[in-house]
Amino acid sequence: MRKSISLPVLACAGFITGYWSGDHLTTLSGIASKPALLPSASARPNEQTPHHLTEPPQEKHNLAALLRWRSQRADGDPGIRNEIGRMDSSTIREMMTGVLAAQQDGPMEVRLILDAAAKELFHREGEKALEWADSLDPASGRRAILEHVVVAAVSASPEMGKQWIDRYEKEFGKDRFSPFPSAAATGATRRGAADLLQLRIIMGTGSTAPMGPIPNDFDFHLLITESPNLASLGQAMEYWTAKDRENAWAAVREIMVKDANKGVNFFGSAFTGIASIEGERQAARWISGKLDELPPDLRERAVSSLLTNELTQNATYETLMAEFPHDADRVALAASIVNPFANPTAGSNVLKSLGSESLQVQALVRSAKTFSRVASDPDDPSARDIHTYFGKTMDQLDLGPASREKVDTVLNTPQDPDPR
């Protein structure tokens, strides 16, 4: 039989009575059945309503204000945290099992309570909190409560948390929507780049990019230049470039010179970071100026890598083509866009913007090299599609016979593509 939440726990959990309106409370059957204990927020004039806690600031609609608000909300609702902080540990444990037993459909409100309670309990008791959750019987909500406490653990102590993640997943299996990686990354991000670097070793690189509010003194340079694997750090570079473009660019250049295979994709991240705050045209002007700081071989790869950030809108292609002053850069960008398995109109549009047939053929030949091994294989089912795409594209450009022959020759001869 499921345990019902007791009156003393309801009295201690006074935040429940003021946090939700009647509509929310009806989702908690064990709580809503006691209306005398559940006055609405409007019935308590001396306390602030949750409205100011659940919406971003209205006085400033800008990135700085939003980030400040997001930082304040990083650990959940302050009202919930404060009320739970006043409880003793035994009351917190009773509340966690009681609130879980009272819920009907797993409302978000219950998750907020359990998150805050688990964090407070782990903060006080460390691994003892995990052992308590692990000792519960299934009828008391063992799996759900254990999950919340493991989330709290991995957020605060990745090494301990990872051990309990392994235990949890061994028993319940792995979940592609697991809350553990994001909780670990959010906690490590809050503590700083050194902690996040350590987390990437403990947890692996796949899901341990910076998450949640990023401290003002976060050392992006340390994270970007010292990570043994740069997987999942593209958005971190975007954020850093938006915040501190010149230092971010210096790190991009440093990494590219050391290892182009690792650093070249950050060129696109830098462009996206500037575009997010100043628009694509200003970003294109800025990034085109940085090309002159790169050696020729890296320059070509950097331009081609812009597509790794999913620049799929024609407007973006047109903006970049208009702002790149050198034909070689424009050809490299066009070649990276000509793709028989992507946007069917983007290739012909960007090729037309090159203007001359000579430049169009250069771009087509570069792209054809990329697909030549498949296109020249008669047994590959994609070969016909590739030839059809290039044929239609050349028709749209109205290329002459000599130009078409150059492209067809490359398609029919397997060869290594130009470096990307």
N, C-alpha and C positions, 0 to 999 in steps of 0.2 A: 504494500500500500504506500502511495506517495505521501511524503511528509508535507503537511500544510504549514504555511508561514505563520509564525506566532505573533501575538499582539506585542510582546516586548520588542521583537525584532522590528516590527512596523514602527513602533514608537522611536526606536533608535535610528531607523532609516528614514528620518524625517524629510530628507531631501526628496523622497518619492512623492510625498504629499504636495510639495510645492513645485516640482519640476514639470509635471505633465498636466495637461488639461483633462477634462472628463473623457474626451474622445480617446486619448491615449490610454487612460486608465482602464477602459473597458477591455483592453486586450490582456490584462492581468487578472484572471478570474479570482484568484485567491486574495487579491488586494482590492479589486473594485467592489467586492461584495460587502465592504465595510465603509460606506460613504461617510460616516462620521469621522473617520480617520483621514479622509481624502479631500480636504478643501482645495479648490482650484487656486492657481497662482493669484488671480484677481481678488480672492478673499483674504489675501495676506498682504496688506498694503505696505507693511514695513520691510518687505523683502523684494528684491529685484525679480522681475519676470524673466523667463528664459529667453525672451526675444533678443535681448542684447548679447546673449551668449551664442546664439545660433545663426546670426547673420553678420556678414562682414561690415566694416564701418561705412557709414553713409557719407561722412564728411569729406572723404577723399577717395575718389575712384581711380587709384593708381597702384602701380606695382608695389611701391614701398608700404603703403597702407595695408594692402592685402597680405603682404608677407608678415607684417607685424601681427595682424589678426591671426594668420595661420600659425604663427609661432606660439601665440597665447593659447591656441586650441590644440596644440600638439599632443598634450597628455589627456585629452578628453575635456569634458565640461568641468570648469573650476568648481561649480556648485556641488557636483557629485563628489569630486575629489575631497573637498573640504569636509563634507558631511561624513564620508567614510573615514577620513583621517581622525575624526573624533571618537570613532568606535574602538572598542577593544577587539583583540584578534578573534576571540571566541564568537563575538557577535558578528563579525565579518563572515566567518565561516558559516554560521547559522543562516545569515542573510543570503549567502550565495546559493546554498542548497534550497532555501525556501523560495527565493525569487524564481529560480529555475523551475521548481515544481509548480509554481503558480501560473507560469506563462501558458498561452494557448498556441500561438502560431510563431513563436520565436521572434517577437518584435525587436526592433533595433534598440528600444529603450532598455530591454533586459541585457542586451549585449554591452551597452554602455556601462551598466551597473557592474556586470561581471568583469569587464576590462579594468575598470577602476579598482574594484575590490581585489582582483588578482594582483595588480601592481602594488597595492598597499600591503597586502599580505606577504608577497615575496620580498618587498623592501624591508619588512620587519623580521621575517623568519628565514629568508633564503631557502635553502634546499628543503627545510622542514615543511614549507608550504607545498612544495611539489610532492613530498612523501605523503602529506595529508590528502591531497587531491587524488593521488594514486591509490590510496587506501579506501576510498569511498566505494560503496556498492553501486552497481549500475542504476538501480532505482533512484538513487540520489543525484543522478546526473553526472556520474563519474567522468565520462568521456568529455563532455562539454566543459566541465569545470577544470579538468586536467589540461585541456587545450588552452584555456585562458591563462592558466598559471604558467604553462610552458611558454606561451607568448610573452608573458611578463619576464620570465627568466632569460629568454634569449635576447630580449631587448636590453636587459641590464647586464647580463653576464653570458656572452656568447659561448664560451667554452663549456660552462655548466649546461646552458640551454641546449647546445648541440647534442650532448649526451642524452638528454631527455627527449629531444626530437627523435633521435634514433630509436629510443625505447617506444615512444608513442607510435611511430610509423611501423615499427616491427609488429605491434599489436593490431593497429587499425588500418595499416596500409598507407601508401603515399597518395596525396591529393594534389592534383595540378593547381588547385586554388588554395593551397596551404597558406595560412597567415604567417607562418614562421619566418620565411625569408624577408618579407617586407618589414616585420617587426624588428628583426635583427638589424637590418640596414638602417631603419629609422633611428633606433637607439644608438648605433655606432656613429651615424652622421651627426647626431646631437653632441656626441663627445668629441668628434673631430676626425681629421683625415687619417691620423695614425691608427686610431681604433678601427676605422673602416678598412684600412689596408690589412690589419690583422684579421678582421672578419672575413675578408676575401680569401685568406689562407684557410681559416677554420671552416667556412661554409662553401667555398668555391666561388667562382667569379660570376656565374650566370645571373644571379638575382641580388647581387650585393652592390649595386650602384647607389650613390647618395639618394636618400629618400626622406620625405618630410621636410620640415623647416631646416634650412642650412644656416649654421651660425655665421655671423659676420666675419669671424676670424678663421673660417674654414680654409685649410691649406690645400687649395686645388693643385698647386704645383707639385706638392708632395704626392698626392694621390695619382695624378696623371703620369708623372715621370717615373715613379717608383713601382707602379703596379706591374707585376710580371706578365699579366695578361690584361689587355685593354678592352676586353669584351664588356659590353653594357655601360661603357663610360661616355658614350656619345652625348647623352643629354647633360651629363655633368659639364662637358666642354661647352655645350650650348649655353648653359647657365653662367659659367665663368666668363665666357666671351661677352655675354650681355652685360655682365657686371663690371668686368675689368679687361677690356678687349686687348690692350697692348701686351699685358703680361700673359694673357691666355695665348695670344698669337706667338709670343716668344717660346712658349712651351710646345706649341704645335710644331713650330720650325725645328726646335731642338729634337723632338721625337722623330720627325721625318728624316732629319739628317742622320740620326743614329740607325733607324730601321724604317725604311719607307713602307714596308708591308704593315707595320704596326701603326704608323702615324698618319698615313695619307688620308684615311677616312675622316680624321679630325678636321681636315680642311673644309669639308662640307658642314661639319658641326659648327665651326666658327662662323660660316656664312649664315646658318640658320639662327644662331644666337643673336647676331646683329639684326637680321631681318625681323626677329620677334619683337624688337623694340623700336626700330627705325624704318621698317619696311624693306621690301626687296631691292628697290632701286639704290638706296643708300648702302645697303649691304653689298650689292654687286659692285658699286664703286669702291668700297673699302677693300673687298676681297681681291679685286683686280689689281689694286695697287700693291697688295702683298705678293702677288705672283712674281714681281721683279726681284724679290728677295730670295727666290728659290733657284737652284741650279736647273738647267734645261730638262734633265731627265725627271726630276721631281715635279717640275712645273707641269709637264704633260699629265702625269699621274694625278696631280692635285686637281686639275681641271676635270678630268674624267671622274674623279671620286665624288664630285658634287652630287651625282645621281644617287649615291648611297644614302642620302637623306630624303629619298622619296620625293624629289622635286618633279611632280607629275603634271603640274598645270602649265599650259602653254604660255601663260603670262610670265611665269618664272623663266622659261627658256628665252622668251623674247627680251626680257629685262637683262638677263646675263649676256645674251648675244650683243645687245646694244651697248653695253658698258665695257665689254672686253675690247681693248684697243688693237690687239694684235690678231692677225688672221690665223696664226698657228693655234692660239688659244681657242678661237671660235671653231676651228676645224675639230680640235680635240673634243670640245663640248658637244658639237653636233654628232660626231661619231659615237659618242657614248649614249646618245639619245636614239639613234637609228637602231631599232631592235624589233625583229619580227614577232616577238612574243610580248610586246608591251603596247603602249598606246599607238594604234595604227596610224593616226594622223600626225602625231608629234614629230615623227621622223621627217616626213615630207615638208612640214611647216618650217622646222628649224633649218633644213637644207636650203629651202627657198631664201631664207634670211641671209645666207652666205653670199648671195648675189651672183657670183660667177660660176660657170660650169666647172672650171678648173678646181675651185675650192670644194664644190659639191662632190666631185669625183674623189678628191683626197679623203673626204669624210666617209664616203661610201666604201672606199677601199679599206680604210682602217676598220670599219665595222664589219665588212665582209671577212676580214682575216679572223675575227672573233668567232664567226659561225662557219668557217670554211670546213672544218673537220666533220661537222655534221652534214653540211650541205653537199659535200663531195662523197658521202657514203650512200650508195644506192639502196642499202638495206635499212637505213634509218627512216622511220615514218615521218620525221620532221623535215627531211631534206626538201620535199616538194613545197612545203609551206614557206621555207626560207627563200627558195628561188622565186616563188610567187610574190612574196613581199618585196624583194628587191626589184623584181621586174615591174611591179605596179608603181613603186616609188620612182624608178627611172622614167616610167611613162609620164607620171605627174610632173616631173622636172623637164620633160621633153629633151632628154639627153641624146646626143648624136651617136652614131654607130661606134665610133672609135672609143668614146667614153664608156658605152655600155659593155664593149668587149673587155675593157680593163677590169671592170667590176666582175663580170661573169668569169673571167679567167681566175681571179682570186677565189671566188666561191667554189670553183671546181678543182682547186689545188689545195689540199690540206696543208696548213701552215700555222705557226705559232702567232697568236695575236700580239699587237703592240702592247707594251706594259700598261696596266691600268692602275 
